[in-house]
């Protein structure tokens, strides 16, 4: 009985070591090597560079405030928004008085900041995304901010509008989702166009 137990324990230990080597070492190394070779930017976190330094990831939204920047959509992630450790939505339903109050406040602020009529404020300027970390805004929201940003940076409005148009990304695979603009990439390009603050 002891001999049988030792034989089974030895076989079990060999299987454990073999599976640990395959699933714990070889497989992760293979995935890492393929990712680094085939998708080096994505494997590195899709980092955005500006002025020779990393300023964020194109996959995770971050807050921008002030008149010199294109603003992202609102965020309900964390106490102050855009907290990657607290990703999530506000969970306020369509009948929520608090959501209605927030939407009215955001509409008035976006209209006032950008000099547009309240009814022309795009929906993504009014509501947070499901994750609270959406890095994109609609082309309409980006274009609605052009005049403010151009004035604040003393740039020709046509140059800033062309910059926005250059950063409009089409639908994924040509038919999924809607056209969008990555706010971090747009602001990094804006800095290259206008020089840092």
Secondary structure, DSSP 4 states (H G I P E B T S, - for coil): -HHHHHHHHHHHHHHHHHHHHIIIIIHHHHHHHHHHHH-HHHHTT-EEEETTEEEEETTS-----STTS-------SSSSS--GGG-------TT-HHHHHHHHHHHHHHHHHHT--GGGS-GGGTS--SSS---EE-HHHHHHTHHHHHHHHT--HHHHHHHHHHTEE--BTTTBS--EEEHHHHHHHHHHHH---
